[in-house]
Amino acid sequence: MSTTTTTNTTTSTIKSISQLSNPTILPIEGYTKPIAFTTNILIVGGSYSGLSCLKSLKNHFKHRCSLPQYSKVLLSPDDDEIGQTQTNYPPKRVSITLIEPKSGLLNVIGIPQSIVDPKFAESQYLNYDNLKGLKFDKIISQDLQIINQFHSRLNKRNSNSIASNSTASDDIEYDETYSIEDDIDGVGNLQFGFEINFIHGKVTYLDDNKAQYSLTTTDSNSSDLPEKAMIDFDYVILATGKDRSWPTTPLAYIPSYFINEMIQSYTQIENHNIISIIGAGAVGIELASDIKRKFPLKTVNLIHPHENFPPEPLSLEFKQKVKETLIKSKVNLILNTRIKEESSNGDLITSENKIIHSNLNYWCNSHKSNIEILSTPLLKQFKTAQNNLLINDYLQLSNTITNHTIENFFVIGDLIEKPIIKSAGWAAYTGRQIANNLVSYLLDSKFIEPFPDVSLMPRGMVILGGDGNLVSELSGVVELNNASYVEEYKDYCFGKIKATLDV
Ligand SMILES: Cc1cc2nc3c(=O)[nH]c(=O)nc-3n(C[C@H](O)[C@H](O)[C@H](O)COP(=O)(O)OP(=O)(O)OC[C@H]3O[C@@H](n4cnc5c(N)ncnc54)[C@H](O)[C@@H]3O)c2cc1C
C-alpha cells in the first residue's frame, strides 16, 4: 500500500503511529465553547457504528499494550524525551475524538415503541457517562449537566489515583499509578497509549484533514449563530447514518429532552383519531404496528405505492406474512397508492387526486444521508445516486472509475455503498472492522480485514408486524415469533446491542 495518495483536490497521507501529528492535550476540566485543536483519529457520529469503532479501538490498544513488542511503542517516551526525567514523562498517546450531538447512545430500533410509550423510552437511552468499560478523558460541551456528570466520574478517578494534594490540571497525564488491571470501569485510557475526547456537538464541514464543528445547544430561544471551530486530524471515520422526519429521528440531545419529545409524540397521537403512515418500509410497518397496539380504537392507515412490502429483496412468503399480521391487527392497508400531498387539515391527496381522510400523518417514505457536511469535491467524487458513499473493501472513500482513494477517510454504518440490508448489526460490524484495520495499520503498517464477500451471504430481516408478532427471514427460512427473536425484542434488542458493542 502506498503511503501517499493524490486526489484531484487534496493530498492525504496515511500514517503509521510514529508519523501521527502531535495532538492537542485538552485540559482536564474541559471547555464549554468550541476550540480549535488537533486529534489523531476523529469519529463523527456516536451511534451503533461510531461507538462500536470507538470501543473496538480501545480493546485493540489495550490488547496491544499487553504485548511487549507494542507496549514499547505505545507507552514509551519519544526519542527526544529520553534523557529527561525518566519517571515523569507522559506516555505516548494516540488522541481519539468522538463528536456526537447526543449525550449518549439512543437505541433507534426502539423508536417506534418509544413514540407511543414515553415510559419505555426511558430505557432506550444509554448516556455516555454510563458506558461499561469506556470512559472519556476530556469533554467539550455547552451543557453544564454533562460536564458535571463527567467531573463526578473524574473526581472518582482522581481520588483513586492522584495524590490528594494535586492541583495541576495536567497531573493526570503524568500519573503512572494505574495498572492495566485497574481499568475495571474504563478509567485510565492513557495506560493503553491513548486518550478519548468527547465533543457534544456536530460536524458542520468535513474534508480529508479537517472538520469544522459547533456545540449542541438545547436553548431553542437563542438566536445567536453557533460558534464554530476547526479540528485537524490524521484519520477520520464517518459514522453519521441517515435521518428521518421527526419523531422517528428525534433530536434527543440529552435523555430528558428525548423523553419530552416522546411525550409530545404520544400526546399528538392521543389527540387524533385517524393516523396515517406513508411508506411501508420497515420503519413505517413497525410504527403502524406499535400505534395500533397502543391505541386499538384509532384508525391507523399504512399507505404504500406497491402491492408487497417491505421493499428489501426478501421472499414473497416473508412479505405476505408481514401483511397478514397487519391485516389481522386491523391496521388499514392502502396499497398501490401514491400520496401526492398533505392538506392543511391532515387529509392526504393521492397521485390520482383521491382524498384519504386523515388527521395526523407520519411520512416514512424517505430518509436523508448525513453526508451534506462533506466538502463539495468529496461529494462530487464519492456520493452515489442512492446518497451513499463509494468505498473500497477497507471502507476507505474510493472511486474506482476515477481511480481516487482517500486513504485516511473511512466510512462506516448506513452510509456505505454495499449490497446489504442496512442494519444495526452491519453498523456495529463495520465499526469493529475499521478499528481492527486502523490499529493494525498504525502498528504493523498493514490492513488485515477486508469487507466480506456478501454476494453469497443469505439476506435476513426481523420485523415487528401487527399485534407485536415478529416475522423473520433468515437463510430463506421464514418464521413467525422465533423464540430467540421474541426474547431479543423484549427490550427492542438494546440488551443484545449493548453486549455486541460491549458497552
Ligand atoms: C425506526 C427504526 C427502526 C429500525 N429497526 C431496526 C431493527 O429492528 N434492526 C436493525 O438491525 N436495524 C434497524 N434499523 C436500522 C438501524 O437503526 C440503522 O441501520 C443503524 O442505526 C445505522 O447505524 P449508524 O451508526 O450507521 O447510524 P445512526 O444510528 O443513524 O447514527 C448516526 C449518528 O451520527 C450522528 N450525527 C449525524 N450527523 C452528525 C454530524 N454532522 N456530526 C456528528 N454526529 C452526527 C447522529 O446524531 C447519530 O447518533 C431501524 C432504523 C429505524 C430508523
The ligand as an ORCA input file, in Angstrom:
! r2SCAN-3c Opt
* xyz 0 1
  C     -37.255      3.373     13.437
  C     -36.139      2.464     13.008
  C     -36.180      1.120     13.335
  C     -35.129      0.284     12.969
  N     -35.184     -1.031     13.322
  C     -34.119     -1.815     13.088
  C     -34.089     -3.167     13.553
  O     -35.082     -3.666     14.103
  N     -32.955     -3.881     13.357
  C     -31.848     -3.347     12.743
  O     -30.819     -4.021     12.645
  N     -31.854     -2.091     12.262
  C     -32.950     -1.314     12.417
  N     -32.959     -0.038     11.948
  C     -31.808      0.439     11.166
  C     -30.660      0.846     12.093
  O     -31.177      1.668     13.103
  C     -29.562      1.544     11.300
  O     -29.073      0.643     10.337
  C     -28.458      1.990     12.236
  O     -28.956      2.963     13.123
  C     -27.260      2.549     11.489
  O     -26.302      2.896     12.418
  P     -25.232      4.064     12.131
  O     -24.292      4.082     13.278
  O     -24.679      3.914     10.765
  O     -26.072      5.409     12.064
  P     -27.135      6.049     13.042
  O     -27.659      5.063     14.015
  O     -28.096      6.738     12.161
  O     -26.286      7.101     13.848
  C     -25.693      8.217     13.265
  C     -25.205      9.111     14.392
  O     -24.484     10.200     13.818
  C     -24.863     11.397     14.470
  N     -24.660     12.502     13.534
  C     -25.411     12.838     12.459
  N     -24.904     13.923     11.858
  C     -23.804     14.289     12.573
  C     -22.841     15.336     12.456
  N     -22.919     16.241     11.472
  N     -21.836     15.410     13.361
  C     -21.742     14.492     14.364
  N     -22.632     13.472     14.515
  C     -23.644     13.375     13.635
  C     -26.334     11.196     14.841
  O     -26.719     12.027     15.917
  C     -26.361      9.713     15.201
  O     -26.158      9.479     16.560
  C     -34.014      0.808     12.258
  C     -33.986      2.164     11.914
  C     -35.037      2.983     12.280
  C     -34.998      4.448     11.916
*
